[in-house]
Amino acid sequence: MGMQQISRHQCLIYEGPPTAHLQSIVSLIRQKLDENYRCLYLNSPPMVAGLRSYLFAGGVDVPKEVMKGSLVLSSDQGHLHGREFDVNRMLYILNEAAEQATKEGYDGIWATGDMTWEFGPEKDFPKLLEYEWGLEELFSRQPSLSGICQYHTDTLPPEIVKHGLLSHQTIFINETLSRLNPHYTPRESFNGHAKDKDIDDMLQCL
């Protein structure tokens, strides 16, 4: 499907080494920089360092883009309340970042983050659905915001990965391919569990 037709709130679900997807992320960042978007990458320090290297290799002038404010590579966990994930604080930070980007002349902000890292050391994953549905609502009222939530199945409980799938209309495959998600479930339709065999089968194919 065309890149202009997909949901601006996507998920990337994968297993194995996270570096396997850095090239796709770099390609998207280059595209978004060219489209006058501020790009935010939130992950652990080793992953931020790895992405920085991939960006250099991909021809991005990282120091220049960082200095301009067009590229933000961060391991900051200031959205946590102590060691716990704060849903409302994170949504507030993203909304403020989107508004600030447009005030500074960008067409919007494109953000991607690793869910395990975002949720911090307490790993309070039961909050994840509340956060993702909050993101859906934020994306619907904040047209300048787009991005990808990264779900690494090696670091997340299976049920949480299923919740991640249920809460996104579009699944990111690579920089040229995204798929509509037949299992997307709005907040008001969720029945409290995610045990459908079709969901398991789909996750095996990602």
MOTAVEN-V730304 format. One record per pair of residues at least 6 apart in sequence whose ideal C-beta (glycine too) atoms are under 8 Angstrom apart, sorted by the first residue. I is the first residue (numbers start at 1). J is the second residue. Records with the same first field share a line. If there is no record, write none. Layout:
I = J  J
This chain:
1 = 178  179  180
3 = 176  178
6 = 170  178  180
7 = 139  168  169  170
8 = 139  143  145  146  147
9 = 135  136  139  146  147  149  168  169  170
10 = 147  148  149  168  169  170  171  172  178
11 = 148  149  150  151  164  165  167  168  170  171  172  181
12 = 21  112  148  149  150  151  171  172
13 = 151  153  161  164  165  171  203  206
14 = 20  21  150  151  152  153  206
15 = 152  153  154
16 = 154
18 = 47  114  150  152
19 = 50
21 = 150
22 = 50  51  54
23 = 54  58
24 = 174  175
25 = 41  51  54  112  148
26 = 51  54  55  57  58  60
27 = 58  175
28 = 110  112  148  175
29 = 39  41  55  60  71  110
30 = 58  59  60
31 = 175
32 = 39  110
33 = 39  60  65  70  71
35 = 107
36 = 105  106  107
37 = 101  106  107  108  109  110  146
38 = 69  70  71  72  97  101  104  106  108  109  110
39 = 70  71  72  109  110  111
40 = 72  74  97  109  110  111  112  113  147
41 = 48  51  71  72  73  74  111  112  113
42 = 74  75  76  111  112  113  114  117  118
43 = 51  75  113  114  117  150
44 = 75  114  117
45 = 75
47 = 114  117
48 = 73  74  75
51 = 73
52 = 62  73
55 = 62  71
56 = 62
60 = 71
62 = 71  73
65 = 71
66 = 72  73
69 = 104
70 = 106
75 = 117
77 = 117  118  120
78 = 93
79 = 85  86  89  90  93  118
80 = 86  120
81 = 89
83 = 120  121  122
84 = 120  122  124
85 = 118  119  120  122  124  127  131
87 = 127  130  131  134
88 = 134
90 = 118  131
91 = 131  134  135  138
94 = 111  135  138  145
95 = 138  142  145
97 = 109  111
98 = 108  109  142  144  145
99 = 142  144
101 = 108  109  144
102 = 108  144
106 = 144
107 = 144
108 = 143  144  145  146
109 = 144  145  146  147
110 = 146  147
111 = 145  146  147
112 = 147  148  149  150
113 = 147  149  150
114 = 150  152
115 = 128  149  150  151  152  156  164
116 = 123  152  155  156
119 = 125  127  128
125 = 156  157  160
128 = 160  163  164
129 = 163  166  167  190
132 = 149  163  164  167  168
133 = 167  186  187
135 = 149  167
136 = 167  186  187
138 = 145
139 = 145  146
148 = 172
149 = 164  168
151 = 160  161  164  165
153 = 161  203
156 = 164
159 = 194
161 = 203
162 = 194  195  199  200  203
163 = 194
165 = 171  181  183  194  199  202  203
166 = 183  184  185  190  194  199
167 = 184  185
168 = 181  184
169 = 180  181  184
170 = 178  179  180  181
171 = 178  179  180  181  206
172 = 178
173 = 179  206
182 = 202
183 = 196  198  199  202
